[in-house]
Amino acid sequence: MQILIQFIASTREYPRSLIALGSKIGQLNLLDLTRRFLYYQLNPTSAIEPDDLTLASCPMIWDSKASVFHSATATFRAPSNPSGPGGMYREVIRSTPFWPKGDIPGPRRDCVFVDVGNSEEPGMKGLLVARIHLFFKFSYGSVDYPCALVRWYSTSDEPDPVTGFWVVRPESTRRGVRHMGVIHLDSIIRGAHLLPRFPSDAPVYREINYMNALDLYTSFYVNKFIDHHAFEIVF
């Protein structure tokens, strides 16, 4: 599957240093997460598991300047979708603190499918689901690294037997903090659509809407019916 992920225009309202940027977005360990990401970019054959990787082993990038983006485009071949010449399809993935369109303006943090990279498993068993918290780019050794800071979801072992949907839940660390990570932009497959699993014994309050549902619920169905291409890869 050939996929092209590209940033749209950068925004200038953020600090350039990774330390200051992490403070601005409320993610104080952004620099540490980026250093861990860079280690595996420079050492793709490393056998060290992420949980065993120490920061002392990671490159120092104190002076690296970052650029922030609020959206990226994913272009891929999806002949079963209404698409352009050659079956090419294009969608916009957004991560912005303010989205003015729609009935309820507010922040928009889209979800995506991420290629595991080292898995031969088909469908969802070879994919992960993440929510984009920040699109950014930095340089190291004269090489640009387009990245995304993401919040990870864990995936059920099998689809739900009643609905046929895969189920994902926000991952947390041992301290109960949301599991975050930095990934290369090229590892993103396309956008993902999650449906909250509404509890049968509780009402759905009017205050819950499309802006805050991903923050309020603890488990979600992966919607494979959003378009033909999603149906083809989410199985």
Beta strands, then each sheet from edge to edge (+ up, - down):
strand 1: 3-7
strand 2: 10-11
strand 3: 67-69
strand 4: 71-77
strand 5: 88-99
strand 6: 106-109
strand 7: 111-115
strand 8: 127-140
strand 9: 143-155
strand 10: 167-170
strand 11: 180-184
strand 12: 188-192
strand 13: 194-196
strand 14: 220-222
sheet 1: 1+ 4- 5+ 6-
sheet 2: 2+ 3- 8+ 7- 12+
sheet 3: 2+ 3- 8+ 9- 10+ 14- 13+
sheet 4: 2+ 3- 8+ 9- 11+
end
